[in-house]
Every structure is written in structure tokens, then in C-alpha cells.
Amino acid sequence: MVRTPLCDLLGIEYPILQGGMAWVSTAKLAAAVSEAGGLGIIGSGHQDAHWVREQISEIRKVTAKPFGVNVMMMSPHVEQVMEVILEEKVPVITTGAGNPAKYIPRLKEVGTKVIPVIPSVALAQRLEKAGVDAVVAEGMESGGHIGELTTMALVPQVVDAVKIPVIAAGGIGDGRGLVAALALGALGVQIGTRFMCAAECEIHDNVKQMILKAKDRDTAVSGRSTGHPVRALKNKLTKEYEELEKKCAPVEELEKLGIGRLRAAMIDGDTEYGTVACGQIAGMVKEIKPAKEIMNDILTGAEETLRALGVK
Ligand code: TUI
């Protein structure tokens, strides 16, 4: 089975992290991934500290294995969420959409491993100096808030620029992607979209069905002009965004259009006017199955790929 030094660093069996997706990655999904030998990650998004504490309590009821919490640095609750993470001595945090440097000393004191998601070499280097344990280099094939570089271009440049472990994310959904990431020098992968169609994932069924039907060109990036580009499945909302951006609509108008839309998709199942955030590999997701089977598919796929390449 595929194992790397990242497994020892995090106390997991396989070098697979499940993306900490807002409104998607609940304790139930994260527990299933951790139980299957990966690192399940609770996505805290814009949720408050109380919600995060409850989710940590939920995951601890069902698994004794390591887990993570993703902290969205643009959340209005970020300070209080970090306090909960410190109090609960969460094993691992990942961060997104910003720089967690100021929290690192206190997190290290309680033994929390800190793994920021980064879209560039410069930020990876800055955070390595600040003492992070690893980085997730996330390419723009990902869903949700994205950077500018592709995974293929970003990962090897980050690998060459830092000494800490690099985890690849963006456009990875099966064993071939895992092997490709390892070939680029990553010690593991973070996978989001594939786990949205896990049986344990609690998002609305409309979203799962839309992903199952998606083809390769069905995602679009909205909001480039606001400085916060978001990849999601094309629908009436992304069409409206496109038209407003073409007309050079004011940033406030564009931002107003996005408020509450992620929740509308994931919880209420509004696949027409909600933000159905997901990555470009949506076109490869063909079945809903338990997280353990998804993990097995990825791992056996990786072994088959290595065999086909003649790697022992
Ligand atoms: O964070 C994500 N994906 C997300 S966050 C999210 S909620 C949201 N919705 C609208 C706007 C913004 C967020 C939905 N999906 N992925 C990790 C990620 N982090 N991608 C890009 C970044 C990033 C961007 C800039 C990380 C650091 C950064 O640094 C800026 C700085 O402070 O230097």
C-alpha cells in the first residue's frame, strides 16, 4: 500500500487528506475518512465557534483516529474558532483563503499540526519560515476559492522551494492523480470533490446528482474581477455572474450576488441559483459510495498505475 513520511507526521495510514469544505465536510464525513485510514477534515467555513466545538465532539465520539479542522481565514469568527481549536487540542488544522502565521506559536504549544493551503511559492516560503508543519499546494483545478496556477505547475515549484512536506490538491480524484502528485514530489494529496459523493457526505442529494452528471467542461470560475475567484458547476447563478462581469459591474454588486449561495446549494439543494462549488474532476465522479470504498479505489488504482509504469 502507498505510504509516505507524511503518514508518520500525521499518524495516518495512507497519504490522503479529505478537503475541509465549507457546508460539506461535516464530522460524519471526516470520521468516515479518518476511520478508512486517511485524514478526515471538518470544514468550518463561516461557522461560529459553538458549531466547531460540537463537530469536534461529534467526531471524537465515533473515531479515535487523527482528524483535522479547516479554518477559513476570511471568516468573521476566525479568532473564536482558533480558540476552540487550541482548547480542544485538535490534532491538525488546515487553513484556506488567507495567512495563519500569527496563530502558529500558540498552535504549536498545544501540539496542533498546522498545514496551510497555499496558491503560490512565495506564501509557502513565508509560512515555512513561520514554522508550519507542511503545506497543501492547491491548483486552480480545485473547487471553491482558487488561486491562479495549475496543480501541475504549482506543486513542483513549491516542492523545490521548501523543505517541509508538500501535499498536492486540485484536479486529483483517483489513483492516477495520487501517483502523478507523488511524481511531482508531493508526499500526499488532498481530495475534495470525490468525497462530495461519499455516502457519508451530508450535502443535499441535488448536488450529488449534479456532480454525477457533470462533464469535463461543466465548471466555471466566477468573481475573478472581485479578487475572490470561485470555481463551481455552471448554472443560472454562474451565467448571471458572467453577464455582470462582462458589463464590468461594481464589485459590491458581484459580491452581493454570492452571499449565502454556497449554503443554498449544499444545504437547500438549490442547484440553479446556489454556488455548487466543486473541482474540474467532477466529470470523473460516477458513483455515490462509502468513503472507505472511495479510499480503496484510489489506493488500488495507485498500485495498478505504479505496476503499469513498472515501478516496484
Ligand atoms: O479556501 C479554499 N477554498 C474555499 S474557501 C471558500 S469560502 C469563500 N467563499 C468566497 C470567497 C472566499 C472564500 C470556498 N472554497 N481553498 C484554499 C485556498 N486558499 N485557495 C486559495 C487560497 C489562498 C488565497 C490567498 C490562500 C492564501 C492566500 O493568501 C493571501 C495572503 O494573505 O497572502
Boltz pocket constraint, residues with backbone or C-beta under 6 A from the ligand:
constraints:
  - pocket:
      binder: B
      contacts: [[A, 22], [A, 45], [A, 72], [A, 74], [A, 95], [A, 96], [A, 97], [A, 98], [A, 99], [A, 117], [A, 118], [A, 119], [A, 123], [A, 138], [A, 143], [A, 144], [A, 145], [A, 146], [A, 147], [A, 228], [A, 230], [A, 277]]
      max_distance: 6.0
